Amino acid sequence: MSTTTATGAIDIGSTTQVPMTRLAKVELRKALDTRAGRWFTISILAIVLVVQVIYAFTAPDDAKDYGDFLGISGAVLGYFMPILIIMLVTSEASQRNGLVTFTLEPRRSRVVVAKFLAGFALAIAVMVLASLIAVVGTLLGSASGASPEWSVDGNLLFNGFVLANVIGVLIGFAIATLVMNTPAAIVGYFVYSLILPIAVGILSALSSGFERVAPWIEFNTAQTPLFTGDYTPSGEQWAQLATSGTIWLVIPLVLGIARLLRIEFK
């Protein structure tokens, strides 16, 4: 296809496709260029540091190993990092730049993939920094009189820190694509992560039958074996993760991406 101008014919069809790496870099830059995104990222790490300092001077000396501080970092990230992903995904709707984004790259599926890659890159960077802050916390614990153990159990590192936060990132991405409104998506995330587990806990306490069913239908409950005990879920517990994860993660993610590919931006 070509367009004729005063200077001759321009072959539009031969235009080079924008590389995925460049799209991902743009999305990553958009996540940190705004004051909200930049300062929220800084705030998350600041909260991790504050909690580490408090724990280092208040916890018992036998609970100041590096694994303990790493678990604290993971817990803080689990509450706040999905919000960072939500802000990244919903930026087109909240900042009303959707027309610009999808005009420069009309193939929305590539933009979705770019957001996904940028979100994971940002999450990995935050997790690495949080693990370094855990080192600071361990050193402070040592300075307060403890003799910390620096080795970390592999299951704790993978399940309790990496996998747990990856699941959180995916949940945030799914909710964001499904709602495509920053305040509503954040509220939805807190309903899912705070209110729903409390409601399930109350119902489980009232009914033993519901307690047996809950891990199969409620994702937060199914994830509990990842963070408790010896950090080695059984085959049944992995099946519960897969079943409840399909309900609360896979289906919303598929529906959300389908909606993002078709939503009309104004």
Secondary structure, 3 states (H helix, E strand, C coil): CEEEECCEEEEHHHCCCCCHHHHHHHHHHHHHHCHHHHHHHHHHHHHHHHHHHHHHHHCCHHHCCHHHHHHHHHHHHHHHHHHHHHHHHCHHHHCCCHHHHHHHCCCHHHHHHHHHHHHHHHHHHHHHHHHHHHHHHHHHHHHCCCCCCCCCCHHHHHHHHHHHHHHHHHHHHHHHHHHCCHHHHHHHHHHHHHHHHHHHHHHHHHCHHHHHHHHHHCHHHHHHHHHCCCCCCCHHHHHHHHHHHHHHHHHHHHHHHHHHHHCCCC
